[in-house]
Amino acid sequence: MTEGSGVNLSDYRYTHHYESNTIRVLMASRLLRDKGVGEFCLAAAEINKMKKYKVKFSLAGPIDIDSPGAYTESEVNELCESNNVEFLGNRTDLPIILGQSHIFVLPSYYAEGVPKVLLEAAASSCAIITTDHPGCRDAIVHEDTGLEIRPKDVSSLVNALEKLLCNHDLIKSMGMAGRELAEERFSIDKVINTHYSLYESLQKK
């Protein structure tokens, strides 16, 4: 089995800081409804209302108006502003942003393979929250490198966020385990070698 397209591990570094104990939570994806953008913003609002945690929520990604379920830019801006989420727009410096984030969230129920951004988040030593959904669940080890949540379920996401936000040591340990997982399974070199091995074995048949 190959782990998606793999990632260049040297591009992703652990650079997280804990100034004033503020935890940075990031979601990055194409801005589609079935990627869970709405659930992310609503969960952020619930956490912010509690006023229990020092946390900052950010959303990054491109507007994809040609895809079904796409948000318009004005809809994304309104969703972020009304739920106290920083909208970063479409960024080309994702390795830097991931390196500054402590928790990465992808509450997707989109029909896809293994999302590359989850592999990149693991390589960046982020604790990950994602859905128990094909592809997404294959990028983490539940309770070790991240947490699985129910798709389309804001309360499930809020509960997972609370579990991490009240335990910074758990965020760190999951992040370190995620980096180890990336080194073991997600390295682009290993993925390429696996592809070559599969190709060679087929050629011999």
Summary of the structure (lengths in Angstrom):
residues: 205
radius of gyration: 16.9
end to end distance: 18.8
largest distance: 62.3
contacts: 686
relative contact order: 0.19
helix: 48%
strand: 17%
